[in-house]
Amino acid sequence: MNKPFSYSYDITLDKNYFSETYDASVNPKLTAKDFIKTGIFALIGFAILLSSSMGTIN
């Protein structure tokens, strides 16, 4: 009645495959605009945290 569980999978260890996916997913160009945008979002988030009731622990 109980059939044994079996599971199999394939792993691709191809250097061309990994270099292609790595090159497609990496954005090595960091500019000052990226850091400024991050700082602005952090300041806005910090301001929201300090000015709203979400920042209080009750």
The first five atom37 places (N, CA, C, CB, O) and aatype in JSON, in Angstrom:
{
  "aatype": [12, 2, 11, 14, 13, 15, 18, 15, 18, 3, 9, 16, 10, 3, 11, 2, 18, 13, 15, 6, 16, 18, 3, 0, 15, 19, 2, 14, 11, 10, 16, 0, 11, 3, 13, 9, 11, 16, 7, 9, 13, 0, 10, 9, 7, 13, 0, 9, 10, 10, 15, 15, 15, 12, 7, 16, 9, 2],
  "atom_mask": [
    [1, 1, 1, 1, 1],
    [1, 1, 1, 1, 1],
    [1, 1, 1, 1, 1],
    [1, 1, 1, 1, 1],
    [1, 1, 1, 1, 1],
    [1, 1, 1, 1, 1],
    [1, 1, 1, 1, 1],
    [1, 1, 1, 1, 1],
    [1, 1, 1, 1, 1],
    [1, 1, 1, 1, 1],
    [1, 1, 1, 1, 1],
    [1, 1, 1, 1, 1],
    [1, 1, 1, 1, 1],
    [1, 1, 1, 1, 1],
    [1, 1, 1, 1, 1],
    [1, 1, 1, 1, 1],
    [1, 1, 1, 1, 1],
    [1, 1, 1, 1, 1],
    [1, 1, 1, 1, 1],
    [1, 1, 1, 1, 1],
    [1, 1, 1, 1, 1],
    [1, 1, 1, 1, 1],
    [1, 1, 1, 1, 1],
    [1, 1, 1, 1, 1],
    [1, 1, 1, 1, 1],
    [1, 1, 1, 1, 1],
    [1, 1, 1, 1, 1],
    [1, 1, 1, 1, 1],
    [1, 1, 1, 1, 1],
    [1, 1, 1, 1, 1],
    [1, 1, 1, 1, 1],
    [1, 1, 1, 1, 1],
    [1, 1, 1, 1, 1],
    [1, 1, 1, 1, 1],
    [1, 1, 1, 1, 1],
    [1, 1, 1, 1, 1],
    [1, 1, 1, 1, 1],
    [1, 1, 1, 1, 1],
    [1, 1, 1, 0, 1],
    [1, 1, 1, 1, 1],
    [1, 1, 1, 1, 1],
    [1, 1, 1, 1, 1],
    [1, 1, 1, 1, 1],
    [1, 1, 1, 1, 1],
    [1, 1, 1, 0, 1],
    [1, 1, 1, 1, 1],
    [1, 1, 1, 1, 1],
    [1, 1, 1, 1, 1],
    [1, 1, 1, 1, 1],
    [1, 1, 1, 1, 1],
    [1, 1, 1, 1, 1],
    [1, 1, 1, 1, 1],
    [1, 1, 1, 1, 1],
    [1, 1, 1, 1, 1],
    [1, 1, 1, 0, 1],
    [1, 1, 1, 1, 1],
    [1, 1, 1, 1, 1],
    [1, 1, 1, 1, 1]
  ],
  "atom_positions": [
    [[0.8, -1.18, 0.0], [0.0, 0.0, 0.0], [0.86, 1.26, 0.0], [-0.92, -0.01, 1.18], [0.63, 2.17, -0.8]],
    [[1.83, 1.31, 0.88], [2.69, 2.5, 0.95], [3.85, 2.34, -0.01], [3.2, 2.72, 2.39], [4.71, 1.48, 0.15]],
    [[3.86, 3.18, -1.0], [4.93, 3.18, -1.98], [6.1, 4.0, -1.42], [4.45, 3.74, -3.36], [5.86, 5.09, -0.91]],
    [[7.33, 3.52, -1.5], [8.46, 4.29, -0.98], [8.62, 5.61, -1.75], [9.76, 3.46, -1.06], [8.42, 5.67, -2.96]],
    [[8.98, 6.62, -1.01], [9.17, 7.94, -1.6], [10.5, 7.99, -2.33], [9.1, 9.05, -0.52], [11.53, 7.58, -1.79]],
    [[10.48, 8.49, -3.55], [11.74, 8.66, -4.29], [11.77, 10.05, -4.89], [11.89, 7.57, -5.4], [10.75, 10.59, -5.31]],
    [[12.96, 10.63, -4.91], [13.14, 11.98, -5.4], [14.49, 12.05, -6.1], [13.05, 13.03, -4.24], [15.49, 11.52, -5.61]],
    [[14.5, 12.7, -7.24], [15.77, 12.86, -7.95], [15.85, 14.27, -8.52], [15.92, 11.81, -9.07], [14.83, 14.91, -8.75]],
    [[17.05, 14.74, -8.75], [17.26, 16.07, -9.3], [18.58, 16.08, -10.08], [17.26, 17.15, -8.19], [19.44, 15.23, -9.89]],
    [[18.7, 17.07, -10.94], [19.9, 17.24, -11.74], [20.57, 18.56, -11.38], [19.57, 17.19, -13.25], [19.9, 19.58, -11.19]],
    [[21.88, 18.54, -11.29], [22.65, 19.73, -11.01], [23.5, 20.05, -12.22], [23.53, 19.56, -9.73], [24.21, 19.19, -12.74]],
    [[23.43, 21.31, -12.67], [24.23, 21.74, -13.81], [25.45, 22.47, -13.28], [23.4, 22.65, -14.76], [25.33, 23.54, -12.69]],
    [[26.63, 21.91, -13.5], [27.88, 22.53, -13.1], [28.68, 22.88, -14.35], [28.69, 21.59, -12.16], [29.78, 22.38, -14.57]],
    [[28.09, 23.73, -15.14], [28.71, 24.13, -16.4], [29.24, 25.55, -16.25], [27.7, 24.03, -17.58], [28.48, 26.47, -15.92]],
    [[30.53, 25.74, -16.49], [31.14, 27.06, -16.3], [30.49, 28.1, -17.2], [32.64, 26.98, -16.57], [30.29, 29.24, -16.77]],
    [[30.17, 27.76, -18.44], [29.54, 28.71, -19.34], [28.17, 29.14, -18.82], [29.4, 28.1, -20.74], [27.81, 30.31, -18.92]],
    [[27.41, 28.2, -18.28], [26.08, 28.51, -17.74], [26.19, 29.5, -16.58], [25.38, 27.22, -17.28], [25.47, 30.5, -16.54]],
    [[27.09, 29.21, -15.65], [27.21, 30.07, -14.49], [27.79, 31.43, -14.83], [28.07, 29.41, -13.44], [27.36, 32.44, -14.26]],
    [[28.73, 31.51, -15.74], [29.27, 32.82, -16.11], [28.22, 33.65, -16.84], [30.53, 32.65, -16.99], [28.17, 34.87, -16.69]],
    [[27.37, 33.0, -17.63], [26.31, 33.72, -18.34], [25.28, 34.27, -17.36], [25.63, 32.8, -19.37], [24.88, 35.43, -17.48]],
    [[24.86, 33.47, -16.4], [23.86, 33.93, -15.44], [24.46, 34.97, -14.5], [23.29, 32.75, -14.63], [23.78, 35.91, -14.1]],
    [[25.73, 34.82, -14.13], [26.38, 35.8, -13.26], [26.5, 37.14, -13.98], [27.77, 35.3, -12.82], [26.2, 38.18, -13.39]],
    [[26.93, 37.13, -15.21], [27.08, 38.37, -15.97], [25.74, 39.06, -16.17], [27.72, 38.08, -17.32], [25.68, 40.29, -16.21]],
    [[24.68, 38.29, -16.29], [23.35, 38.88, -16.5], [22.78, 39.44, -15.21], [22.4, 37.83, -17.08], [21.92, 40.32, -15.27]],
    [[23.22, 38.97, -14.05], [22.61, 39.38, -12.8], [23.42, 40.44, -12.04], [22.42, 38.19, -11.92], [22.9, 41.06, -11.12]],
    [[24.66, 40.65, -12.42], [25.51, 41.58, -11.68], [25.54, 42.93, -12.38], [26.93, 41.02, -11.54], [25.71, 43.03, -13.6]],
    [[25.37, 43.98, -11.57], [25.49, 45.34, -12.08], [26.7, 45.97, -11.39], [24.17, 46.17, -11.84], [26.54, 46.55, -10.31]],
    [[27.88, 45.88, -11.97], [29.09, 46.35, -11.27], [29.24, 47.87, -11.25], [30.3, 45.74, -11.91], [30.13, 48.38, -10.57]],
    [[28.39, 48.6, -11.97], [28.52, 50.04, -12.03], [27.77, 50.7, -10.88], [28.0, 50.57, -13.37], [26.55, 50.79, -10.91]],
    [[28.5, 51.15, -9.87], [27.9, 51.91, -8.77], [28.28, 53.36, -8.97], [28.37, 51.37, -7.38], [29.45, 53.7, -9.13]],
    [[27.28, 54.2, -8.95], [27.52, 55.62, -9.15], [27.15, 56.39, -7.89], [26.72, 56.14, -10.37], [26.55, 55.84, -6.96]],
    [[27.51, 57.65, -7.87], [27.17, 58.51, -6.73], [25.65, 58.64, -6.6], [27.82, 59.9, -6.88], [25.13, 58.79, -5.5]],
    [[24.95, 58.58, -7.72], [23.49, 58.68, -7.7], [22.88, 57.54, -6.88], [22.93, 58.65, -9.14], [21.89, 57.74, -6.17]],
    [[23.47, 56.33, -6.97], [22.96, 55.2, -6.2], [23.1, 55.45, -4.7], [23.71, 53.92, -6.58], [22.19, 55.15, -3.93]],
    [[24.24, 56.0, -4.28], [24.45, 56.27, -2.86], [23.56, 57.41, -2.37], [25.93, 56.61, -2.6], [23.06, 57.37, -1.25]],
    [[23.37, 58.42, -3.2], [22.49, 59.53, -2.82], [21.05, 59.04, -2.66], [22.56, 60.67, -3.86], [20.37, 59.42, -1.71]],
    [[20.61, 58.21, -3.59], [19.24, 57.67, -3.52], [19.06, 56.83, -2.26], [18.93, 56.82, -4.77], [18.02, 56.92, -1.6]],
    [[20.05, 56.03, -1.91], [19.98, 55.21, -0.71], [19.91, 56.09, 0.53], [21.18, 54.26, -0.63], [19.15, 55.82, 1.46]],
    [[20.71, 57.14, 0.56], [20.7, 58.05, 1.7], [19.37, 58.76, 1.85], [0.0, 0.0, 0.0], [18.88, 58.93, 2.96]],
    [[18.8, 59.18, 0.73], [17.5, 59.87, 0.78], [16.42, 58.94, 1.31], [17.1, 60.4, -0.61], [15.62, 59.33, 2.16]],
    [[16.39, 57.7, 0.81], [15.4, 56.74, 1.31], [15.61, 56.45, 2.8], [15.47, 55.44, 0.51], [14.63, 56.3, 3.53]],
    [[16.85, 56.36, 3.24], [17.13, 56.1, 4.65], [16.66, 57.28, 5.51], [18.63, 55.85, 4.88], [16.07, 57.07, 6.57]],
    [[16.91, 58.5, 5.06], [16.46, 59.67, 5.81], [14.94, 59.76, 5.88], [17.02, 60.94, 5.19], [14.38, 60.07, 6.93]],
    [[14.27, 59.48, 4.76], [12.8, 59.49, 4.75], [12.26, 58.42, 5.7], [12.26, 59.27, 3.32], [11.32, 58.68, 6.46]],
    [[12.83, 57.24, 5.65], [12.38, 56.17, 6.54], [12.62, 56.5, 8.0], [0.0, 0.0, 0.0], [11.77, 56.22, 8.85]],
    [[13.77, 57.11, 8.29], [14.07, 57.5, 9.67], [13.1, 58.59, 10.13], [15.52, 58.0, 9.78], [12.65, 58.56, 11.28]],
    [[12.79, 59.54, 9.27], [11.84, 60.6, 9.61], [10.45, 60.04, 9.87], [11.78, 61.64, 8.5], [9.78, 60.46, 10.81]],
    [[10.03, 59.1, 9.05], [8.72, 58.47, 9.26], [8.71, 57.72, 10.58], [8.38, 57.51, 8.1], [7.72, 57.76, 11.31]],
    [[9.79, 57.03, 10.89], [9.87, 56.28, 12.13], [9.78, 57.21, 13.34], [11.17, 55.47, 12.18], [9.11, 56.89, 14.32]],
    [[10.45, 58.34, 13.28], [10.43, 59.25, 14.42], [9.13, 60.06, 14.53], [11.6, 60.2, 14.33], [8.74, 60.45, 15.63]],
    [[8.46, 60.3, 13.42], [7.3, 61.16, 13.47], [5.97, 60.43, 13.58], [7.27, 62.01, 12.27], [4.93, 61.06, 13.76]],
    [[5.98, 59.13, 13.47], [4.71, 58.39, 13.52], [4.59, 57.62, 14.81], [4.59, 57.45, 12.33], [5.56, 57.45, 15.54]],
    [[3.41, 57.14, 15.07], [3.19, 56.33, 16.26], [3.73, 54.92, 16.08], [1.71, 56.28, 16.6], [3.75, 54.13, 17.03]],
    [[4.17, 54.59, 14.87], [4.73, 53.25, 14.64], [6.06, 53.1, 15.36], [4.92, 52.99, 13.14], [6.48, 51.98, 15.64]],
    [[6.71, 54.21, 15.67], [7.99, 54.14, 16.32], [7.92, 53.99, 17.82], [0.0, 0.0, 0.0], [8.96, 53.84, 18.47]],
    [[6.73, 54.01, 18.4], [6.58, 53.89, 19.84], [6.28, 52.45, 20.21], [5.47, 54.81, 20.36], [5.67, 51.7, 19.45]],
    [[6.73, 52.1, 21.38], [6.47, 50.75, 21.9], [5.45, 50.88, 23.02], [7.8, 50.05, 22.41], [5.74, 51.5, 24.05]],
    [[4.3, 50.31, 22.84], [3.25, 50.35, 23.87], [2.82, 48.96, 24.19], [2.05, 51.2, 23.42], [1.94, 48.77, 25.04]]
  ]
}
